[in-house]
Amino acid sequence: MSWARIMAPLSGGQGDAAAIAAATMIAEPFGAELAAVYTPADVADVMPWMGEGFLGGVQTTALESLKEATAAGEASARKAAAGSGYAKAQFVSLQTPVWAGL
């Protein structure tokens, strides 16, 4: 059996290093490509609690905080992916939270 690609979904959290290590362990014997895919959180998931009457300035601040957290998560995931040391590894950062479809 030949495996061409292995995907490791990353969240930007502490478990990313373990996910990359496991994916690398699977990919190496097959010479497979390793795609380390960062999937950001879905801002729409937090919108229900913002509802009608939510103050505009507070809403903007909350969304900016989420954007900052997403950027920090991506940096963390990128660092974990770089630590794999696997020559056929590549890092992919999704712009939308399609992780549910993965």
C-alpha positions, 0 to 999 in steps of 0.5 A: 500500500502506498500513501501519497499524502498525510494531513495533520489538522492543527488548532494552534494549541498544545496538541499540535506538536503531538499531531505533527509527530504522529503524522510524521511517523506515519508519512516517513515510511511511505515517503508521503507528503505531509500537509500540516493544516491550520484551521482557525476558529469560526467567528460565527460560532461566537456570534449568537451570544453577541445578539441584538443590542450588543454594543458596537464597540464591544463587538468590534473589540471582541472580533479584534481579540478573536483575530489576534487569537487566530494569528497567535494560533497560526504562529503556534501551529506554524512553529509546530509544523516547522519542528517536524523536520520532515523534508516533505512537510508543508504548512497550510493556513486556511482562511476560513474554518472549514475544519468541520468539512475535513 
